[in-house]
Amino acid sequence: MKDPYQIIKSRYVTEKSVVLESLHTATSNKSLSRCDTPKYVFLVDPRANKTMIAQAVEEIYSERKVKVLAVNTINVKPKPKRKGRGRPGKTAAFKKAVVTLEAGDSLDAV
């Protein structure tokens, strides 16, 4: 898995991930204002490890010269759902990564 676009599949945009991205600009709370490093959430390949994810993010956003400080990964398990007419089914399992960048770095214009 050498191609960074095979490791990083897409940005994962939810309400919680948007809150994580905007923590470094929050001024409403003293504890939130101490978070000076932005965090971004990505969907990644389930076989990728943290160093591969960090290198892929730095390579994809090399024109912005971002520096990855930390990577946290989460394996999301499938949840039971009903298909049509009550038949049992499951949602897809996936892996997501929370990437912490250096203070001052940003991916907002992407």
N, C-alpha and C positions, 0 to 999 in steps of 0.2 A: 504494500500500500504506500506508494511513493507520491502519488498525486494528492495534493492537499484538498482538492474538491471531492475526492472519494472519502476522505476522513471527515471533513466538515460538510454536512449535507445542506443545512440551511439555518437561518436564525430562527429561534423559537420565541415567538412574540405572544405573551399572555399578559394579563394584568399584573401578575407578580413579577414577571421579568421586566416590565416597564418600570415598576417601582425600584427594582434593583439597579436599573440603568440610571435612574434619576437621583439616587441617594447622594452622589457626590455634589449635587447642586442644591440639596435641601438645606434650608435655613430655618425651618419652623421649629426644630427640636435640637437641643444641644448634642444629644447622642447621635443624631443623624448627621450633623454638620462635621463630625469627626471622620466620617467615611469619605475620604478624599480620593479614593480610587474607584473608577467606574467598573461595573461588572456587566457582562453580556452573556446571554444564554444561547447555546447552539445545539442543534440536533447533530449527533455524530455517529460514526460507524460503531457498532457494538464491539468490534474487535480492537478499536483504537485505545491506546493508553494515554496517560496524561502528557508525557513528553511529545508524543506524536501530535496530539491536539494543539499544544502550545506552538510547536514548529509550524503546523499548518496555518494557524491563525496569523502568525507573524509573516508567513509567506504570502497568504492571500491579501493581507492588508499592508504589504511592504511599501506601497506608495505613500501611506500615511505614517510610516515608521513607528508602528506600535510595538510596545514591549510588554510581553505577558509576564506577570508576576506570579500568578497561581492559577491552577485549574482544579476544579472540583467536579467529579462525575457522579451521575445518578443513573442507575438502571431502573427504568419504569416498567413494572410488570403488567401483563395484560389483565384487564378487568372483565368480569363476566357481563355480557350485554345480551339482550334479546334481539334476534333477527326478526324477520317477518313472521307473523302468526305464532309468536311465542316460542319459536325454535331457539335453543341456546346457542350462543356464540361468544366470541371474545374480541376485545379491541387488540390492536397490534402493540407489541412490546417495542420499546425504543430506549436509546441511551441519550442523555443530555449532559452537557458540560457547561458549568458556570465558569467563565474566564474572567479573571481579574487583571486589568491593565494598569500600567503606571499612572500616577497622578498627572493630569494634563492630556493624556491620550483620549481619543474619542473615535467612535465609528458612526456618529450621528448622520453624516452626509451620505451614508451608504444606502 
